[in-house]
Amino acid sequence: NYKSKRSLLETSTGASVDPNHPTPVFVYVLAFFSALGGFLFGYDTGVVSGAMLLLKKEMNLNALWQELLVSSTVGAAAVSALGGGFLNGWLGRRVCILMASFIFSVGGFILSFAPDKVVLLVGRITVGLGIGITSMTVPVYIAEVSPPQLRGQLVTINSLFITGGQFIASVVDGAFSYLSHDSWRYMLGLSVLPATLQFVGFFFLPESPRWLLQKGRDQEAREVLCQIRGDWDVDEEYDTIKTSIEEEKKEAGQGGLVILRILCHAPTRRALVVGCGLQMFQQLSGINTVMYYSATILQMAGIQDDKQAIWLTAATSATNFVFTVVGVWLVERVGRRKLTLGSLLGTGLSLTLLAVGFLLSAQNSPAVTLHPANSLNSSCSLYGSCESCILDPNCGFCYRENSTEVFDSSCVPVNLVSTDHAAWGRCLNQTEVGGGLMWAYNYCPTSYSWIVLIGLILYLAFFAPGMGPMPWTVNSEIYPLWARSTGNAASAGVNWIFNVLVSLTFLHMAEVLSYYGAFFLYTGLVFLALLFVFGCLPETQGLQLEDIEQLFSDQLFHREFTN
Ligand SMILES: O[C@H]1[C@H](O)[C@@H](O)[C@H](O)[C@@H](O)[C@H]1O
């Protein structure tokens, strides 16, 4: 069974894994420069929301262009992650990282000097191409240079840099939003700095010894191993990698498309199912929806100053970042499997709480009491409650409130240039109106907001240590060397494809199912994920990469997991 197989593996390679042996500082340097790729991934996906608030006014962007500028990056990342597998196997991890940081720098320049929206789109696509390659290469590189007992932690640091990048992006968005003219150029262009740092750094850093050995560059591989293992005896690790490459050649054959060989060879096929499944479920848990709509969620919770919205997003990404630190700390203490299972359970319960909060708010949604004369030719006038009003992206809720109730409320069209105001009427220029008049776009005043707020914080606290980083960490280790680039490319591609799908469908889904329906749906998906992980994910902690394939020699869902 699984447990005895694991202990067998531990004794077969245990000799080379001495947890008390000091790890050379050089490995941390490698991990740091690689994880700058994670930082860029996080920064460039995170910075766009704040930049968009300014861009849509300055460049007069309609909804389609806003959507294009946000989603094109994620779409391009999907394409380049899939293509990155081939580049990775062919040119090596180091050249791919150099290439990605170069692409990031070029993208950053294009974005900061963009004269119009078309050039902006080119810049966003360029940056996306960099993100895709980075997202699949960096975890592989870190996993391949790390000693087994530190591998989980070092690869998870890359995820910490992703959430760190998202956090810094939201702080930069907040800071530059005070400089009105052209400040989006700084927001989007700042990523050139870490990209250049990574490019220069990687000029001096070595290629992965495993890739070198696979390409028959044995001498170089041995030199790199000596460099990254300090005064350890590298003979055993060197021999294990070499033998496993030879065995792999015999077992899985050599010719043909790698993806077909992965699919025809049962253990790698199972690993691919696990890897892609984890990445799919990560996105289906709704992380990016929760992060993106966190400002709205917090507004519902009573913080109604629009100027603060950008800082509220920073608070959310800070929470995501801080709890990823917990993941880095736990991954080598409790292992990948328990961490992921615990995280999913907590995420599912928090989503239930979020959904219940939204449900109670919807059921107690304030009624529309005023129907201004000129609203009759707009669809907004048809809605009878705040809930149905705000689910229509063209409408907002204009109202007064005292300490106990909402009154004098109407549903009116939103100003399409700035959703901070109505298109006409009492809430046309909210700042001048005063007198207790409020404008709510995307949310309703509710007294159940505290449930939603607690749900949001718990969601991030549970998601960030496990389901955030583990799909990346596990994918970096479950494939044998010959299948590693392709396996990671496929699973990273799945991650990006589901990222696009979830973000493009959320608002439509909310229109049909309302917010609580959408969150109940995510809850259901998370419980499915729990079953999937319970049945399929073996523990890879502490094992040498070359031994992990054996964990997939049994059927998925049929294993006896005692861990
Ligand atoms: O692991 C990361 C992380 O959790 C991010 O916060 C999220 O935006 C990404 O989509 C995900 O891949």
Ligand as a Chemical Component Dictionary entry (heavy atoms), coordinates in Angstrom:
data_LIG
# 
_chem_comp.id                   LIG 
_chem_comp.type                 NON-POLYMER 
_chem_comp.pdbx_formal_charge   0 
_chem_comp.three_letter_code    LIG 
# 
loop_
_chem_comp_atom.comp_id 
_chem_comp_atom.atom_id 
_chem_comp_atom.alt_atom_id 
_chem_comp_atom.type_symbol 
_chem_comp_atom.charge 
_chem_comp_atom.model_Cartn_x 
_chem_comp_atom.model_Cartn_y 
_chem_comp_atom.model_Cartn_z 
_chem_comp_atom.pdbx_ordinal 
LIG O1 O1 O 0 -1.203 30.630 -6.666 1  
LIG C1 C1 C 0 -1.653 31.847 -7.137 2  
LIG C2 C2 C 0 -2.090 32.746 -6.007 3  
LIG O2 O2 O 0 -2.941 32.111 -5.144 4  
LIG C3 C3 C 0 -2.684 34.036 -6.512 5  
LIG O3 O3 O 0 -3.177 34.810 -5.459 6  
LIG C4 C4 C 0 -3.713 33.877 -7.593 7  
LIG O4 O4 O 0 -4.061 35.130 -8.101 8  
LIG C5 C5 C 0 -3.231 32.988 -8.712 9  
LIG O5 O5 O 0 -4.233 32.799 -9.674 10 
LIG C6 C6 C 0 -2.718 31.668 -8.186 11 
LIG O6 O6 O 0 -2.263 30.871 -9.230 12 
# 
loop_
_chem_comp_bond.comp_id 
_chem_comp_bond.atom_id_1 
_chem_comp_bond.atom_id_2 
_chem_comp_bond.value_order 
_chem_comp_bond.pdbx_ordinal 
LIG O1 C1 SING 1  
LIG C1 C2 SING 2  
LIG C1 C6 SING 3  
LIG C2 O2 SING 4  
LIG C2 C3 SING 5  
LIG C3 O3 SING 6  
LIG C3 C4 SING 7  
LIG C4 O4 SING 8  
LIG C4 C5 SING 9  
LIG C5 O5 SING 10 
LIG C5 C6 SING 11 
LIG C6 O6 SING 12 
# 
